Amino acid sequence: MARPRHCLFCDRPADTREHAWPEWLLERLKHGQQPAMRGHVQNKPFFYKLSKPTMTVKCVCSACNCGWMSDLENLARPVVGSLVQDISVRLDQHQQLTIAQWAMKTCMVMELIGRPRRNKFYTDEECQKLRLDSELPAPTFVWLGRYGGVNHIAAFGTDIWNDVPEKPGTIHGYVSTIVAGRLVVQVLSFHIPSQYGDRAIPINPKPGPWNMFLIPTWPFKRNFSWPLIGTIRDAGAVDLQSIARRWSMGGNPP
């Protein structure tokens, strides 16, 4: 896919490179494995391994990179860093919002890496709202999980669709699953055409004991303590692959 010539988050030229993984995060995980990206394009799996952990992508302007994006990284670093290193912490509403905003920014950047023959999911307007108002696209949902496997840095991306009776593939969704140290963050966003906005359209994951391993953090529901009791492994009834693919069901691509 061609890289955007303008900044992902504004109308300025993309004149600087953004790190796929923040430098501070790599420093905390410097003894882990190399990063990997896995995902699906129109339900066809692909695997893309980054050539080096410090890989960058030219997708943002210097004003965004050194401005609000840097501010968000600095704001998120204490709380995200604690979860990555499995440090006990009580997460309140403000901290959960910060994690959600950081995860959304990261997902928007990650979406541009290793995605052949695919248009980006998040629109220019959605990216700009994150910059201007710290606003996540609606509807968007964010969950946190505790990871106990060996892939210290990984990212998964999956396109999903949901049908309405008169038009298959009407609802387009995108699921991002980020793994960093002991932290799993899953972000789910949907694009629902305005003519269907007043409908109650059921969007459900595959059956599974997800509530034992993932806790919602956006929209905010309640304070909770980290680490979580349930641990996501690399093998078992609920593993990292099943978490990443739990929304891959239902509708068909248009």
WOUR-V297599 format. One record per residue. N is the residue number from 0. RES is the residue in three letters. PHI is phi in whole degrees, -180 to 180 (NA if undefined). NEAR is the number of other ideal C-beta (glycine too) atoms within 8 Angstrom. D_FIRST is the distance of its C-alpha to the first C-alpha in Angstrom with 1 decimal. Layout:
N&RES&PHI&NEAR&D_FIRST  N&RES&PHI&NEAR&D_FIRST
//
This chain:
0&MET&NA&9&0.0  1&ALA&-68&3&3.8  2&ARG&-74&9&6.4  3&PRO&-66&10&9.2  4&ARG&-80&5&12.1  5&HIS&-107&8&14.5  6&CYS&-59&13&15.5  7&LEU&-61&11&14.2  8&PHE&-114&13&17.9  9&CYS&-157&10&19.5  10&ASP&-95&4&19.5  11&ARG&-76&10&20.0  12&PRO&-63&7&17.8  13&ALA&-79&14&15.7  14&ASP&-110&7&18.2  15&THR&-145&10&18.4  16&ARG&-105&8&16.7  17&GLU&-103&12&17.0  18&HIS&-70&9&18.1  19&ALA&-60&11&16.2  20&TRP&-120&12&19.9  21&PRO&-56&8&22.7  22&GLU&-60&8&25.1  23&TRP&-65&9&28.0  24&LEU&-71&13&26.6  25&LEU&-62&12&26.0  26&GLU&-64&7&29.6  27&ARG&-72&10&31.0  28&LEU&-116&12&29.3  29&LYS&-65&6&29.7  30&HIS&-97&3&31.6  31&GLY&-87&7&29.0  32&GLN&-75&8&26.5  33&GLN&-65&8&23.2  34&PRO&-65&13&20.4  35&ALA&-138&13&18.4  36&MET&-127&15&15.6  37&ARG&-131&11&16.1  38&GLY&-179&13&15.0  39&HIS&-138&11&14.5  40&VAL&-118&11&12.1  41&GLN&50&7&14.6  42&ASN&67&7&17.4  43&LYS&-103&6&16.2  44&PRO&-69&6&16.4  45&PHE&-139&10&14.2  46&PHE&-130&7&15.3  47&TYR&-136&10&13.7  48&LYS&-105&8&16.2  49&LEU&-66&13&15.9  50&SER&-68&4&17.7  51&LYS&-155&6&19.9  52&PRO&-61&9&20.9  53&THR&-92&8&20.6  54&MET&-56&12&16.9  55&THR&-124&8&15.5  56&VAL&-133&11&12.4  57&LYS&-84&10&12.9  58&CYS&-139&12&12.4  59&VAL&-134&15&16.1  60&CYS&-93&13&19.2  61&SER&-66&8&22.3  62&ALA&-64&8&24.3  63&CYS&-72&15&22.3  64&ASN&-61&11&21.8  65&CYS&-93&8&25.5  66&GLY&-107&8&26.8  67&TRP&-64&8&26.2  68&MET&-68&13&23.6  69&SER&-65&9&26.1  70&ASP&-62&8&28.9  71&LEU&-67&12&27.1  72&GLU&-61&11&26.7  73&ASN&-66&7&30.3  74&LEU&-70&8&31.4  75&ALA&-82&12&29.7  76&ARG&-55&10&30.5  77&PRO&-63&6&34.1  78&VAL&-78&12&33.5  79&VAL&-64&13&30.2  80&GLY&-61&12&31.7  81&SER&-65&11&34.8  82&LEU&-69&15&32.9  83&VAL&-58&13&30.8  84&GLN&-97&9&34.1  85&ASP&62&9&36.0  86&ILE&-88&8&38.4  87&SER&-63&6&40.6  88&VAL&-157&10&39.9  89&ARG&-98&7&40.7  90&LEU&-98&12&37.7  91&ASP&-96&7&38.8  92&GLN&-63&7&37.0  93&HIS&-64&6&35.9  94&GLN&-66&10&34.4  95&GLN&-66&12&32.6  96&LEU&-65&10&31.1  97&THR&-61&12&30.0  98&ILE&-62&18&28.3  99&ALA&-64&14&26.5  100&GLN&-65&13&25.3  101&TRP&-64&13&24.2  102&ALA&-63&13&22.4  103&MET&-65&14&20.6  104&LYS&-59&11&19.4  105&THR&-65&9&18.3  106&CYS&-63&13&16.4  107&MET&-64&13&14.6  108&VAL&-74&14&13.5  109&MET&-60&13&13.0  110&GLU&-62&13&10.6  111&LEU&-85&13&7.9  112&ILE&-107&12&8.7  113&GLY&67&8&8.3  114&ARG&-117&11&6.4  115&PRO&-69&7&5.0  116&ARG&54&4&5.4  117&ARG&-151&9&6.2  118&ASN&-79&4&7.3  119&LYS&-68&9&8.9  120&PHE&-77&9&12.5  121&TYR&-73&11&14.5  122&THR&-78&7&15.4  123&ASP&-59&5&16.2  124&GLU&-63&6&19.9  125&GLU&-66&9&19.7  126&CYS&-66&12&18.2  127&GLN&-70&10&20.8  128&LYS&-65&10&23.6  129&LEU&-63&16&23.0  130&ARG&-69&9&23.5  131&LEU&-78&6&26.4  132&ASP&-122&5&28.3  133&SER&55&4&27.0  134&GLU&-101&7&26.4  135&LEU&-80&11&24.3  136&PRO&-58&12&22.8  137&ALA&-115&4&25.4  138&PRO&-86&7&25.8  139&THR&-136&13&24.5  140&PHE&-131&10&26.4  141&VAL&-131&16&26.5  142&TRP&-125&10&28.4  143&LEU&-118&14&29.6  144&GLY&-142&15&30.7  145&ARG&-104&15&32.4  146&TYR&-104&12&30.9  147&GLY&-129&7&33.3  148&GLY&-104&9&31.2  149&VAL&-108&5&30.0  150&ASN&-82&10&26.2  151&HIS&-67&10&26.8  152&ILE&-139&17&23.2  153&ALA&-157&12&20.5  154&ALA&-145&14&17.9  155&PHE&-124&12&17.2  156&GLY&-135&15&14.9  157&THR&-139&13&16.0  158&ASP&-85&14&15.5  159&ILE&-133&13&19.1  160&TRP&-133&15&21.0  161&ASN&-132&12&24.6  162&ASP&-97&12&26.7  163&VAL&-113&10&29.4  164&PRO&-53&4&32.1  165&GLU&-90&3&31.4  166&LYS&-156&8&27.6  167&PRO&-64&8&25.5  168&GLY&69&11&22.3  169&THR&-71&14&23.4  170&ILE&-95&15&22.7  171&HIS&-105&11&19.2  172&GLY&-124&14&19.1  173&TYR&-139&13&17.0  174&VAL&-115&14&18.8  175&SER&-115&15&18.1  176&THR&-127&14&20.6  177&ILE&-111&16&21.2  178&VAL&-118&12&23.8  179&ALA&-145&12&25.6  180&GLY&61&13&29.0  181&ARG&-94&10&31.1  182&LEU&-106&14&29.0  183&VAL&-117&14&26.7  184&VAL&-122&14&25.1  185&GLN&-118&14&23.6  186&VAL&-120&15&22.1  187&LEU&-124&12&22.0  188&SER&-126&13&21.0  189&PHE&-130&11&21.5  190&HIS&-112&9&20.9  191&ILE&-114&10&24.1  192&PRO&-55&7&24.9  193&SER&-58&5&27.9  194&GLN&-68&4&30.1  195&TYR&-110&11&30.0  196&GLY&-65&7&30.4  197&ASP&-95&3&34.1  198&ARG&-93&6&33.8  199&ALA&-92&3&34.3  200&ILE&-100&9&31.4  201&PRO&-70&4&31.8  202&ILE&-130&8&28.8  203&ASN&-125&4&30.0  204&PRO&-78&8&28.7  205&LYS&-60&9&30.0  206&PRO&-60&3&33.6  207&GLY&174&8&34.2  208&PRO&-82&7&36.1  209&TRP&-63&10&33.2  210&ASN&-65&6&35.6  211&MET&-81&7&37.2  212&PHE&-123&13&34.1  213&LEU&-129&11&32.1  214&ILE&-124&9&33.5  215&PRO&-69&9&32.2  216&THR&-122&11&31.7  217&TRP&-148&12&30.1  218&PRO&-59&5&31.7  219&PHE&-63&8&34.6  220&LYS&-121&4&37.4  221&ARG&-164&4&39.6  222&ASN&-71&6&40.1  223&PHE&-153&8&39.8  224&SER&-106&7&40.4  225&TRP&-111&14&38.1  226&PRO&-81&8&38.0  227&LEU&-76&11&37.7  228&ILE&-74&5&40.0  229&GLY&-73&9&37.6  230&THR&-126&9&35.3  231&ILE&-84&14&32.1  232&ARG&-107&10&32.4  233&ASP&-89&7&30.3  234&ALA&-150&4&32.6  235&GLY&133&5&34.8  236&ALA&-61&5&35.1  237&VAL&-123&13&32.6  238&ASP&-116&12&30.2  239&LEU&-63&14&26.8  240&GLN&-64&6&25.0  241&SER&-68&11&27.1  242&ILE&-63&16&26.5  243&ALA&-65&12&22.7  244&ARG&-104&9&23.1  245&ARG&-67&10&26.0  246&TRP&-98&11&24.3  247&SER&-82&10&22.7  248&MET&-162&6&25.3  249&GLY&94&8&26.6  250&GLY&-73&10&24.6  251&ASN&-120&7&22.2  252&PRO&-61&7&18.9  253&PRO&-69&7&19.8
//
